[in-house]
């Protein structure tokens, strides 16, 4: 049997959770932008390519970043201009381009990931044992 939880309590918890999520998101964005010296979608694109999207299409990258195809194309244009990534034709579909990280892009992505990890480690370090158990 489920216990009754007042709506006011749920709303308060949801509001605090939303505030934490926004704070973490903003802190991660700021830290990854500072670590890479880039802004906008570039750090997110670098991390996505590094972690799982390397060699995938621009469409896959757009989905990962939750942006339009045209926005992802502009980010890839910037990455390519900066020598951080390259496009290659998709051998199975000539209309698509695949995006690959270059060594400098891989190094920058690793700096972004390190900065992201630092923000998350700092957030977790502020929790006591009971909070950690509750979070798990």
N, C-alpha and C positions, 0 to 999 in steps of 0.2 A: 504494500500500500504506500502510495506517495504521500509525503507530508505536505501540508498546505504551506505555501510561502507567499506572503503578501506581495501584491503587485508593486507597491512602493519600494519594497526591498529589492526586488528583481530589477526595477528601473534604475535604482541607485547603483547596484552592482554593474549593470550593463553600461551605465554612464561612466563609471570609473574604469571599467575595462576598455571602453572606447578611448578614454583619455590616455591610458597607458599605451594602447596601440598606436595612437597618433604621435605621442611623445617618442616612442621607440622608432617609429617610421621616420619622423623628422630627424632624430639623432643619427640614424643609420644613413639617411641621405646626406646630411651635413658631413659626417665622418668620411663617407666614401668619396664625396666630391672633394674634400680637403686632401684625402690621401692620393687621389688621382690627378688633381689639378684640373678636373673637368666638371661639367655641370649637365643639367637636364637628364636625358635618358642614357647618356654615355656610360656612367658607372654600372647601371642596371644591365645594359647590353653587354658590357665586358664580362660581368659576373655570369650572366646567362650563357654566353658563349663559352666561357671557361668551364662551367659546371656541367653543361649537358647539350648546349645548342650548337657547338662548334661543328661546322660542316652541314648545318641544317639551312633551310630556306629562310628568306626574310619574313615570310608569313609565320613561320614557327617562332621567330624572334619577336614579331609583333604581338603574337598571342602571349608569349611569356612576359612581355613588358606591359601588356594590357593597353596597347596603343594601336592606332590605325596603321594600316599597311604603309601609307604615305609617310607617316611620322617615323616608322621603323626604317624606311628607305633613307630618310634624311639623317637619322642617327648612323646608319651604315655608311652613308656618304662621308660623314664627318670622321668616322673611324678609319675609313679608307684614305681620306685626305691626310690624316695624321699618321699614316703608316701603321695603324694598330690592327687592321683587319684587311682582308681582301675578298673580292667576289670571284666566283668561278661559275661558269655555266653548269646547270644541273644536267648531267649526261642522260638522265631519263626523261627530261622535259626541258627543252631549250628555251621555253618562256620564263623559266625560273632561274634565279641565281642562288647559289649556296654561299654562305659567309663563313670564313675561316679566320681565326685569330692569328696574327703574326706574333713573333716572339716578344716584341715590345708590348703588344696588347695583352699577351698572357701575363707578363710581369706586372702590368698595371692592374689587371684583374685580380692578381694575387694580393696586391696592396689594398685594393678595395675590400676583398674578403677578410683580410687581416683587420682592417678598420671596423668592418661590420662585426666581426667576432669580438673585438674589444668593447664595442657598445653593448653587445648582449652579455658578455662576461661581467661588465660593470653593473648592469641591471640585475643580474642574478646574484651578484655578490652582496647586494643590498638586502637580500631576503634572509630571514633566519631559518632555522631547521624546520620549524612548523610550517612556515610559508612555503618552503621548498616542497615539503610533503603534500601540502594542499595543492600546489601548482601541478605537481606530477599527477 
